[in-house]
Amino acid sequence: MTGGSSGGPWFIGSSSTGYQNSVNSYGYGSKSTTMYGPYWGSVIQQAYSTAAAS
């Protein structure tokens, strides 16, 4: 990835049953073809659900 890709979403699935699982966060110069991002587990899901219910 190149500059400006940070924050772009990572999706699992490709239909209405899919969900966002992470975002582009960082890479290493020595691994220029690999992008890393945090895994969004149950804590993030609960925060989203709480905010959506408000």
Secondary structure as UniProt FT lines:
FT   TURN            3..4
FT   TURN            6..7
FT   STRAND          9..12
FT   TURN            16..17
FT   STRAND          19..23
FT   STRAND          26..28
FT   TURN            29..30
FT   STRAND          31..36
FT   HELIX           42..53
//
